[in-house]
Each structure stands twice: as structure tokens, then as C-alpha cells.
């Protein structure tokens, strides 16, 4: 053991004396500086790369091999070996990658007997190319049908771009909102199927990438058109005095009739307006009927009425047949929407008629006959298209006199031969008062018989709405 230790010591001493061993020449190393500079270019185009190697005195290191590597996907990969010239410089051209992280370079000098190793890193800069995204498709769509919007994304030199493009939509005067995202394929194309229910504008927005600039397409307008022709009324015909917003669009196929008990929310809205204490029918005897109808505008809408439980199915079936035969209805809101009427002691039927509204239950007095309860208080009477089908009240024709002597093949009736009057009769809804109250239908003639059976006022023969 002692001999071996001495041997190591002697060897180390000899090495120090003679300059041999692993530290030999260490004191003779000259520090070196390696500089790596890179240029800027469009993606896929070559950029200049240069190295400069000098010692600590600034003298060039000539004939030195410098390994150039590139990081791709997080892994260093050798690219080429450069040899410095008499000035200590060397250079090359490398294509700029489309991903910024793939443009980082590393130059390495391993050193030699006289020069210490050195290394440097730098990244080539991408000059972004211009890009162009476009969106095209039909200019019109029939309501509830779909169209295809086509997206194309490419560089200004027509290179296709694959990636995610956001599609924005603007309805009416509302703000632009993101609607969907599409993925363009290798050819820079994508297709989006949409079914807009309103007039709308569409725009494709392509993001900024490491190598291309962001872009937005021109706004593409799509007009929503009705499935059927809108109602044409005489030019001279007056328009309803009360404006209502269009009801929401239809749901489901066909008339899609649904009859339900009165929910808490609806009942709260009705109470104190179309229903109040002392009414001849209560919540349990009423139903809400929801049904799709064709509006005057040619679109399918979703309306609702409140009716007696005993009449709800018949009214729903009659309204469904109107839908099937494309006999239009202007609107179908519950009367509580129009508020309380002091002179009617119930929902404001004056405003409902002035809006051309179709409705049923309303616990109120007869229009123009204070103190006389209307058949509508039992929920077994239905008023249809009230603006074009006036009522001859005790104080005059309401809601307008222009239509009293006029008819329309779709929306106004003045005889029992009209399609609406005939179909109502098929479902047990009698046109009780003819041209004295053109809008009014009674289920099986029941309201007036019901009045007498329940000890109410004598059946009225005129002005009963």
C-alpha cells in the first residue's frame, strides 16, 4: 500500500516537473471568444448565419472547425461544420423555419492544444409573410334550412395554411360574437354548415402565426328568407295600432301542439290581469296551449293561448289545422301581456285587438258592455286575427272599421264559406255571431249554455265578445 502511494506521488511530481500528465499545457491555453450572428428572412427562405472566432487578444483563430446545430422539436440536431478563414470568420445560409422555436442555433468550438473551447447561441428572426383569409357562400338561406360557408386561408404568395380559423357572426345591429372554429386542411380550406334564423353577417378571422400575419375576411352577408310567401294586404288597409315584437321562431316539426297545466310563472303573470278572484274558472280548470303558426311574415312562429281544459284540445287541433293549411296568424300572445283594463275589469282586450292578437281565456267584461261577463271568462272562446276581423260593439266597431266590410282569402272572413270558419266548425268551434263579431269562435256553442247552467247572466245575443 505504501509503495503504491509513493508511486502516485512520484508520478505526480514528475508530471509537474516535466509538464506531462492531464494538466500539461493547461497554463498555455488561450481563452477564445465565439460569436454567432444570424439574419432575418421570410419563412422557408435562407438567412445568413456567421461565426467569428478570436482569442483573448483579439487575434483570429483560423482553420478552426465550428459545429453548427439547430434545435428542432426541443432536440439539438447537427446542421453543418464551418471552418474559419484567416480572419477567424465563417458563414452559411440556412432556411428559416416556420416555427420560431425551431430557429435557435448553437455554434460549438471544441478547442485545441492552444485554444480553449467556446460556444454561442442565437436565433434567426422570422419576417412574417402576409396572409389572406376569405369566407364565401350563398347570400340567402330559407329559414330553418342550412347553407355551407367556405373558408380559404393562404399566404399572399398563395401558399396554403393549415390551422384553426375563428368564425364570427353578427346579427342585426348586435356585436360580433365568435360562433365556431374550423380547422383548415393541408390545402388551406374548411367548410362550416350553418342554419341562421335571422339576417346575419359572417367573418373569418385567421390568427397570427410565427411566420404569417393575422387577417380578417370581408363580412359576408346572409339574408334569411321566409319559407312561404308573406301575406299581402291591400295597400289602403290600416296597420295595427299596437306594435308587437315578432314571436320566437317555431320549434319542432309541424304545428307541434303541446297542452300543459298552468305553471307557476305563467300563473303569477295572469293573476290580477286575466284572472282574479271571482272568476268562473280557476287555475286547475285552465290549460296553456302552445302551437306553431305561420305568421303574416311567412315564417313559422311559436304562439300560446290559455283555454279551458275542456276546450284546449279542440282549440289546439283547430290551430294545428290552420298551420297545416298555411292559414296565417298575425300573433298569438297571452292577453296578460297587454295589462289590466279598468273598464273591462280584466286583461286589456282593446290593446290585444289593436295589435291583431289571437287569444282565448280572459276573465273580463264584454267589450262595450260594462258589468256583462264575456264568454272568454270561461276559456271556451277563441278570437282569431282580431285586427282584420272586427267586432261591432255597443260603442262602435273595434279595433277598426276599415275591415268590417272587407274580406281576405287567408286572414279575414265574412261568411261561413271561408276556409277558417269551416275548419273551426270541424273542430267544434262555432262562428257564433257571424259578421257582428267576426273574430269570435265558441267551443261547441258552450259558453252561452254554460252561463245559463251556472246561474250566470242570460245568454247574450249581441255584443258578446
Secondary structure, DSSP 8 states (H G I E B T S, - for coil): -HHHHHHHHHHHHHHHHHT-STTTTGGG-B-EEEEEEE-EEETTSEEEEEEEEEETTS-B-TT-EEEEEEEETTEEEEEEEEE--TTSEEEEEEE--SSGGGGEEEEEE---SSB--EEEEEE-EEE-B-EEEEEE--SEEETT--EEEEEEEEETT--B--EEEEEEEEETTS--EEEEEEEE-TTSEEEEEE--SS-EEEEEEE---SSB--EE---EEEEEE-SS------TT----SS------B--SSTT--EEEE--HHHHHHHBTTTB-TT-SS-GGGEEEEEEEEE-TTSSEEEEEEEEEHHHHHHHHHHHHHHHHTT---SB---GGGG-EETTTTEE-HHHHHHTTB-B-----EETTEEEEE-GGGGT-EEE-STTTS-EEETTEEES-STTTT--BTTTB--STTSHHHHHHHHTTEE-TTGGGBTTEEEETTHHHHHHHHTT-S---SSS--
